[in-house]
Amino acid sequence: MSDPRFELRRVTETEWLILDHKYAPHDARQTVACIYQVDGVEVDVVWMRDLPLANCYMGADDVLADLQRFHAVPDRTTAPIVIPHMPPLATA
């Protein structure tokens, strides 16, 4: 699930940023999330955007994968559902 739009960038041994390459490097909107290692198996996320995603994950890669799933365009594998239409009722 490689999406070149988002990048997980390690800042320190226990901190990462997720960057959105839709925005220029000098644009503050480029930073999507700050990730902090809590312990050996848990990271906390501070979202810089209003996203309905979790604030706690098992690892930084999981945060990136969840963000990519959220922004993924759904595949249209089935045809749209046809909704039957009825003519308007006749008035007397």
C-alpha positions as CSV (number, residue, x, y, z in Angstrom):
1,M,0.0,0.0,0.0
2,S,2.6,2.5,-1.0
3,D,1.3,6.0,-1.4
4,P,3.8,8.6,-2.4
5,R,1.5,11.3,-1.0
6,F,2.3,10.5,2.6
7,E,5.8,10.0,4.1
8,L,6.7,8.6,7.5
9,R,9.8,10.5,8.6
10,R,11.8,9.5,11.7
11,V,12.9,12.6,13.6
12,T,14.5,10.9,16.7
13,E,14.7,7.4,18.0
14,T,11.2,7.8,19.6
15,E,9.5,10.4,17.4
16,W,8.2,10.5,13.8
17,L,6.3,12.9,11.6
18,I,3.8,12.0,8.8
19,L,4.1,14.5,6.0
20,D,1.6,15.2,3.2
21,H,3.5,15.9,-0.1
22,K,0.3,17.4,-1.5
23,Y,1.6,20.6,0.2
24,A,4.9,22.4,-0.3
25,P,7.7,21.9,2.3
26,H,7.3,25.4,3.7
27,D,3.5,25.0,4.1
28,A,2.5,24.2,7.7
29,R,-0.3,21.9,6.4
30,Q,2.3,19.4,5.2
31,T,2.6,17.9,8.7
32,V,-0.3,15.6,9.3
33,A,0.7,13.9,12.5
34,C,3.4,13.7,15.2
35,I,4.0,10.2,16.6
36,Y,5.7,9.5,20.0
37,Q,6.9,6.2,21.2
38,V,5.3,5.4,24.6
39,D,6.9,2.0,25.3
40,G,8.2,-0.9,23.3
41,V,4.8,-1.8,21.8
42,E,2.8,1.4,21.7
43,V,2.9,4.9,20.1
44,D,0.7,7.9,20.7
45,V,-0.4,10.2,17.8
46,V,-1.1,13.9,17.8
47,W,-3.1,14.7,14.7
48,M,-2.5,18.1,13.2
49,R,-5.8,17.8,11.2
50,D,-9.3,16.9,12.3
51,L,-9.3,13.2,11.4
52,P,-11.5,10.5,12.8
53,L,-8.5,8.2,13.5
54,A,-7.2,6.7,16.7
55,N,-4.6,8.3,19.0
56,C,-2.9,5.2,20.0
57,Y,-1.3,2.5,17.7
58,M,1.1,-0.5,17.9
59,G,3.7,1.3,15.8
60,A,4.5,4.2,13.5
61,D,4.0,2.1,10.4
62,D,0.4,1.3,11.6
63,V,-0.4,5.0,11.8
64,L,0.8,5.6,8.3
65,A,-1.2,2.6,7.0
66,D,-4.4,3.7,8.7
67,L,-4.0,7.2,7.3
68,Q,-3.5,5.8,3.8
69,R,-6.6,3.6,4.2
70,F,-8.6,6.6,5.3
71,H,-7.5,8.6,2.2
72,A,-7.7,5.7,-0.3
73,V,-10.2,6.0,-3.1
74,P,-12.6,3.0,-2.8
75,D,-12.6,0.6,-5.7
76,R,-15.9,0.4,-7.5
77,T,-16.1,-3.3,-8.2
78,T,-19.9,-3.5,-8.5
79,A,-22.3,-1.4,-10.5
80,P,-24.3,1.3,-8.8
81,I,-27.6,0.2,-7.3
82,V,-30.5,1.3,-9.5
83,I,-33.2,3.1,-7.6
84,P,-36.6,2.8,-9.2
85,H,-38.4,6.0,-9.9
86,M,-42.1,6.4,-10.0
87,P,-43.9,9.1,-12.0
88,P,-45.6,11.8,-9.9
89,L,-49.2,11.2,-8.8
90,A,-51.8,12.7,-11.0
91,T,-53.9,15.4,-9.4
92,A,-57.6,15.8,-10.2
